[in-house]
């Protein structure tokens, strides 16, 4: 079985747009910003033997505030420019009550099945409590990228906290799990 790092997209792979203290995804490819430490950190993780898979909630599609095409264009750009195997997307809103919307672990479970991933030896990196909760429910170790958002953590307790993806990658690689 393989080991993976499941990465939230907005706030982990790329920067979010903050509106009223809350993180939001970029509206278009033109708004997409990838922090300078992301590519080197992801390359270190792949060199360390980890499969990299993006997992992202994109409820603005269900809400009519974003198009699926815009989300897919952003994802294609990230996949072409970074060593990420795939980005799985939940396009639902909370009211849809689906299994794939974080904090439910559906996207992680789907990816683990598809790529033969050992969840207990894998990690989830997220910037919101829903990412951490989904990782815990899937049986993965979790890392919270603390972006200092104005929101309640809903009691989510990560295995580790980091300020940057580079710090998160260093902690994973130093854990000796791979």
C-alpha positions in Angstrom: 0.0 0.0 0.0 1.1 3.6 -0.6 1.4 6.6 1.7 -0.2 9.8 0.7 -0.6 13.4 1.7 -4.1 14.7 1.1 -4.0 18.5 0.6 -6.8 20.9 0.8 -6.7 23.2 -2.2 -7.6 26.8 -1.1 -5.4 27.9 1.8 -2.9 25.0 1.4 -2.0 24.7 -2.3 -3.0 28.2 -3.3 -3.9 31.3 -1.3 -7.4 32.1 -0.4 -9.2 35.4 -0.8 -10.3 36.7 2.6 -13.8 38.2 2.7 -15.2 39.4 6.1 -12.5 37.3 7.9 -13.5 34.1 6.0 -11.4 32.3 3.4 -12.8 32.0 -0.1 -11.5 30.4 -3.2 -10.0 32.4 -6.1 -12.7 33.3 -8.6 -10.6 32.6 -11.7 -7.2 31.5 -12.9 -6.2 35.2 -12.9 -6.9 35.3 -9.2 -4.9 32.2 -8.4 -1.8 32.7 -6.3 0.5 29.8 -5.2 2.9 30.7 -2.3 6.6 30.3 -3.2 7.1 27.5 -0.7 4.5 25.2 -2.1 6.3 23.8 -5.1 9.5 23.0 -3.2 7.5 21.5 -0.3 5.5 19.3 -2.7 8.6 18.1 -4.5 10.2 17.2 -1.2 7.2 15.1 -0.2 7.1 13.3 -3.6 10.9 12.7 -3.2 10.1 11.3 0.2 7.8 8.7 -1.3 4.4 10.3 -0.8 1.6 10.4 -3.3 0.0 13.9 -3.4 -3.8 14.2 -3.8 -5.8 17.4 -3.6 -9.2 17.3 -1.8 -11.4 20.4 -2.0 -14.9 21.5 -1.1 -16.2 23.9 -3.8 -19.8 24.8 -2.6 -19.9 28.0 -4.5 -20.7 25.9 -7.6 -23.9 24.6 -5.9 -24.6 28.1 -4.7 -24.4 29.5 -8.2 -21.5 31.9 -7.3 -18.8 29.9 -9.2 -18.8 27.7 -12.3 -17.6 24.1 -12.5 -15.5 25.1 -15.5 -13.7 27.8 -13.5 -12.9 25.4 -10.7 -11.7 22.8 -13.3 -9.5 25.4 -15.0 -7.8 26.3 -11.7 -7.3 22.6 -10.9 -5.8 21.8 -14.4 -3.3 24.7 -13.9 -2.3 23.3 -10.5 -2.0 19.8 -11.8 0.2 20.9 -14.7 2.5 23.1 -12.6 2.8 21.0 -9.4 3.6 17.3 -8.6 0.0 16.5 -7.6 -1.5 13.2 -8.8 -5.2 14.4 -8.8 -7.6 16.9 -7.2 -10.9 15.5 -6.1 -13.7 18.0 -5.7 -17.0 18.1 -3.8 -19.3 20.6 -5.6 -22.1 20.2 -3.0 -23.4 22.6 -0.3 -24.0 21.5 3.3 -27.7 21.1 2.6 -27.0 18.4 0.0 -25.9 16.0 2.8 -23.4 14.2 0.6 -20.6 11.9 1.8 -17.9 13.8 -0.1 -18.2 17.2 1.6 -15.7 17.7 4.3 -15.8 17.2 7.3 -17.1 13.9 6.0 -14.2 11.7 4.7 -15.7 10.7 1.4 -13.0 12.3 -0.9 -10.2 10.8 1.2 -11.8 7.4 1.2 -12.4 7.5 -2.6 -8.8 8.5 -3.2 -7.4 5.9 -0.8 -9.4 3.2 -2.6 -8.4 4.4 -6.1 -4.7 4.7 -5.4 -4.3 1.9 -2.8 -3.4 4.3 0.0 -2.8 3.2 3.6 -4.8 5.9 5.4 -3.2 5.3 8.9 0.2 6.0 7.4 -1.0 9.1 5.5 -1.6 12.7 6.3 -4.2 15.4 5.7 -3.1 19.0 5.5 -5.8 21.7 5.8 -6.4 25.2 6.8 -9.9 24.8 8.3 -11.5 22.6 10.9 -13.4 20.6 8.3 -10.2 19.4 6.7 -8.9 18.2 10.1 -12.1 16.5 11.0 -12.3 14.7 7.6 -8.7 13.5 8.1 -9.4 12.2 11.6 -12.6 10.5 10.4 -10.6 8.8 7.6 -7.9 7.6 10.1 -5.1 9.9 8.8 -2.7 12.0 10.7 -3.6 15.7 10.4 -1.8 19.0 10.1 -3.5 22.3 10.5 -2.0 25.2 8.5 -2.9 28.1 10.8 -3.9 31.0 8.6 -5.5 32.9 11.5 -9.0 33.0 10.0 -11.8 34.5 12.0 -13.7 31.2 12.6 -14.4 28.6 15.3 -12.3 25.5 15.1 -15.3 23.4 16.2 -13.1 21.4 18.6 -10.9 20.0 15.8 -7.5 18.9 17.2 -4.8 18.3 14.7 -1.8 16.1 15.2 0.4 19.1 14.3 0.1 22.8 13.6 2.2 24.7 11.0 2.3 28.2 9.6 3.5 27.1 6.1 3.3 24.1 3.8 7.1 23.9 4.0 6.9 23.5 7.8 4.2 20.9 7.4 6.3 18.9 4.8 9.3 19.1 7.1 7.3 17.6 10.0 5.9 14.8 7.8 9.4 13.9 6.5 10.9 14.0 10.0 8.2 11.7 11.3 9.9 8.8 9.4 6.5 7.5 8.3 7.4 7.0 4.6 
